[in-house]
Amino acid sequence: MKRSSWWSVVAVASLLAVGCGSESPETSLGEEPANTATGALACSTRITYGDRWIHPSGHPGNEDVAADLVTWDGVCVNEGTNSYAVLSNGWKPYFTGNNACVLALDTTCPGAGACATRVTYGAAWMHPANHPAQYDDVGGRVFWDRACVNAAPNSYAVLSNGWGPYFSGANACGMSMRYTGCGGLYQNPVVASDCADPGVIHDGTRYVAACTSGGAASAFPLRVSTDLVTWTGAGSIFPAGSRPSWATGDFWAPEIHRVGGRFIAYFTARHSNGKLSIGAATSTSATGPFTDLGRPLIHDAGMGMIDATFFTDTAGTGYLVWKADGNAVGQPTPLYGQALSADGLSLVGTRRTLMTNNLAWEGGVVEAPWVVARGGYYYLFYSGNAYYNSTYAVGVARATSPLGPYTKAGAPILTTGGGWVGPGHNSVVNGPGGDTYMVYHAWNSAHTARVMLVDAITWPNGWPAVPEAPSAGSRPRP
């Protein structure tokens, strides 16, 4: 891997500590002091610790609020098998492992800047020419999964932005991360209970997620969030007693989309004749109440139809993409696409086959489509192989026309890793800061639930990537 000139990116402005030097950690953390002259709260700094933080006794949380402006130079001091940071107010948080310091600092004090990352390299870092500093500053969020690649006699790491710093010796990679103005840290899963096939949109004020419910009395539980990290329950698309009369069970793969001036929930359910079919229900709100169409939107007496997604092309025409459930009967699983009427409740034009399962990693299945228009292309994200094991993964194809032809990238962009098994069935949304994020499910370590994860998408060379994902460690919030 070639070394890049990443250090030339716009640097983070240095912050100066104000009035914190005499504060002890015990009195400066966990408080927001009042301004005694006015009674108003003085400015403060929220310190969020990475997942390797060694919690003090009686401190289960992963953050503190300190008086005034608190800063950190990014230096991580190794001490035995652990490491620590020295903050400007004297507080010394410890972390498990060497070079393991990860901190986010978010302040209400004057002079706070936009989200930025400082990467401070361990002592073994091989400085590029004319780069005497031991750190790099870059705007935005940069992260690392702590993997180290040996390239004898040295080693290197690959960061989320593609930068590959080299270190002297084998297994010598070491970096600490400081995030300023990024809103804190999070760690997957963002929903720890079962939330398979998460369909996620932003309804204009908040994110709304709908999940598969199977045979539960209330179909398709809903959750809402303002940040893609903290989610709260918001009822269900079909509360108990209101499920569609034509459907008998297997309520799978819901997605809610804005179509015109209202919202439509597209979903899969088993028809009374036994065939999986695609339904639609309307509402003036993304959280309901929803009114079912009263019949399937797509029903085929000879083949199950599942996993519908909606998108609009650059001209404003709506389309539906879905899967023929051929794997259930030993046949291929084409993904179909077709234009929709303006109200989103009927198909118009000609159905096209957008892709089939023809790559080795896909096994007997391609499913779970999601389409994004970006930079002159339509990107079709999809999942392949067996949802119940580690072969399940996310791939992508692209086209210059909404109904193709689509060209696959080849290898999947998201596979089992980080302690998560079978990641897939994703949505793609813009985070609060405007970056692109993938929301998807994966099996937990006990293989008892498909939990909901969130990771950043980057766009190198005109194709999407999900670097260092599925993630297990701390990341800057979206």
JOBEL-V960694 format. One record per pair of residues at least 12 apart in sequence whose C-alpha atoms are under 7 Angstrom apart, sorted by sequence separation. I is the first residue (numbers start at 1). GAP is how many residues later the second one is. If there is no record, write none. Layout:
i,gap
I,GAP
I,GAP
This chain:
i,gap
32,12
83,12
155,12
198,12
199,12
210,12
222,12
254,12
255,12
266,12
267,12
280,12
281,12
308,12
309,12
323,12
338,12
369,12
370,12
382,12
383,12
396,12
397,12
426,12
427,12
440,12
441,12
49,13
82,13
83,13
121,13
154,13
155,13
198,13
209,13
210,13
222,13
254,13
266,13
267,13
280,13
308,13
309,13
322,13
323,13
338,13
369,13
381,13
382,13
396,13
426,13
427,13
440,13
48,14
49,14
72,14
82,14
83,14
120,14
121,14
154,14
155,14
197,14
208,14
209,14
221,14
222,14
253,14
254,14
266,14
308,14
321,14
322,14
337,14
338,14
368,14
381,14
382,14
426,14
439,14
440,14
455,14
48,15
72,15
82,15
83,15
120,15
144,15
154,15
155,15
196,15
197,15
208,15
209,15
221,15
222,15
252,15
253,15
265,15
266,15
307,15
321,15
322,15
336,15
337,15
367,15
368,15
381,15
425,15
439,15
47,16
48,16
71,16
72,16
81,16
82,16
83,16
85,16
119,16
120,16
143,16
144,16
153,16
154,16
155,16
157,16
195,16
196,16
208,16
220,16
221,16
252,16
264,16
265,16
306,16
307,16
321,16
336,16
337,16
366,16
367,16
380,16
381,16
395,16
424,16
425,16
438,16
439,16
455,16
46,17
47,17
70,17
71,17
81,17
83,17
84,17
118,17
119,17
142,17
143,17
153,17
155,17
156,17
195,17
207,17
208,17
219,17
220,17
251,17
252,17
264,17
265,17
279,17
280,17
306,17
320,17
321,17
336,17
337,17
366,17
367,17
379,17
380,17
395,17
423,17
424,17
437,17
438,17
46,18
47,18
70,18
83,18
118,18
119,18
142,18
152,18
155,18
206,18
207,18
218,18
219,18
220,18
251,18
264,18
278,18
279,18
305,18
306,18
319,18
320,18
335,18
336,18
366,18
379,18
380,18
394,18
395,18
423,18
424,18
437,18
438,18
46,19
70,19
118,19
142,19
206,19
207,19
219,19
250,19
263,19
264,19
277,19
278,19
279,19
305,19
306,19
319,19
320,19
334,19
335,19
365,19
366,19
379,19
393,19
394,19
423,19
437,19
438,19
45,20
46,20
78,20
117,20
118,20
150,20
206,20
218,20
219,20
249,20
250,20
263,20
278,20
304,20
305,20
319,20
320,20
335,20
365,20
378,20
379,20
394,20
422,20
436,20
437,20
44,21
45,21
78,21
117,21
150,21
207,21
218,21
249,21
262,21
263,21
277,21
278,21
303,21
304,21
318,21
319,21
334,21
335,21
363,21
364,21
377,21
378,21
393,21
394,21
421,21
422,21
436,21
44,22
45,22
116,22
117,22
218,22
247,22
248,22
262,22
263,22
277,22
303,22
318,22
334,22
362,22
363,22
377,22
378,22
393,22
420,22
421,22
44,23
45,23
76,23
99,23
116,23
117,23
148,23
217,23
247,23
248,23
262,23
263,23
333,23
362,23
377,23
378,23
420,23
421,23
43,24
44,24
45,24
115,24
116,24
117,24
219,24
247,24
248,24
332,24
333,24
361,24
376,24
378,24
420,24
43,25
44,25
45,25
76,25
115,25
116,25
117,25
148,25
246,25
247,25
332,25
420,25
42,26
246,26
275,26
390,26
419,26
277,27
278,27
275,28
276,28
277,28
278,28
275,29
276,29
277,29
393,29
256,30
276,30
278,30
392,30
393,30
394,30
390,31
391,31
392,31
393,31
219,32
332,32
333,32
335,32
389,32
390,32
392,32
32,33
333,33
389,33
30,34
31,34
32,34
33,34
215,34
220,34
388,34
29,35
30,35
31,35
32,35
214,35
215,35
387,35
29,36
30,36
31,36
214,36
215,36
29,37
214,37
327,37
28,38
69,38
213,38
214,38
268,38
327,38
28,39
190,39
212,39
213,39
268,39
54,40
69,40
126,40
190,40
212,40
267,40
53,41
54,41
68,41
125,41
126,41
212,41
267,41
383,41
53,42
54,42
125,42
126,42
211,42
212,42
266,42
383,42
52,43
53,43
124,43
125,43
186,43
211,43
382,43
52,44
74,44
124,44
210,44
323,44
75,45
210,45
433,45
74,46
432,46
322,47
431,47
20,48
52,48
124,48
244,48
297,48
321,48
19,49
246,49
297,49
354,49
18,50
244,50
354,50
420,50
18,51
237,51
352,51
354,51
17,52
50,52
122,52
237,52
354,52
413,52
414,52
418,52
17,53
49,53
50,53
121,53
122,53
234,53
237,53
257,53
413,53
417,53
418,53
419,53
17,54
49,54
121,54
253,54
255,54
418,54
48,55
49,55
120,55
121,55
199,55
200,55
414,55
15,56
47,56
48,56
119,56
120,56
197,56
199,56
201,56
47,57
48,57
119,57
120,57
199,57
368,57
370,57
47,58
119,58
46,59
47,59
118,59
119,59
45,60
46,60
117,60
118,60
307,60
309,60
311,60
313,60
45,61
46,61
117,61
118,61
307,61
309,61
45,62
117,62
44,63
45,63
116,63
117,63
44,64
116,64
25,65
43,65
44,65
115,65
116,65
23,66
24,66
25,66
43,66
115,66
116,66
337,66
21,67
24,67
114,67
115,67
20,68
21,68
113,68
20,69
21,69
112,69
17,71
102,74
103,74
104,74
105,74
106,74
99,75
101,75
102,75
103,75
104,75
105,75
106,75
99,76
100,76
101,76
102,76
103,76
104,76
105,76
106,76
99,77
106,77
106,78
105,79
104,80
104,81
203,83
260,83
259,84
259,85
313,89
76,100
74,102
74,103
12,104
74,104
12,125
11,126
12,126
11,127
12,127
10,128
7,129
9,129
10,129
7,130
48,136
48,137
6,157
4,159
3,161
3,162
1,163
227,205
200,227
197,228
198,228
199,228
201,228
197,229
198,229
198,242
197,243
198,243
197,244
196,245
195,246
227,251
196,254
194,255
195,255
196,255
193,256
194,256
195,256
194,257
195,257
193,258
192,259
191,260
192,260
191,261
189,262
190,262
189,263
190,263
189,264
190,264
188,265
188,266
188,283
188,284
187,285
187,286
187,287
186,288
187,288
185,289
186,289
185,290
186,290
185,291
186,291
184,292
185,292
184,293
182,294
183,294
182,295
160,307
160,308
145,323
144,324
143,332
141,335
51,422
51,423
50,424
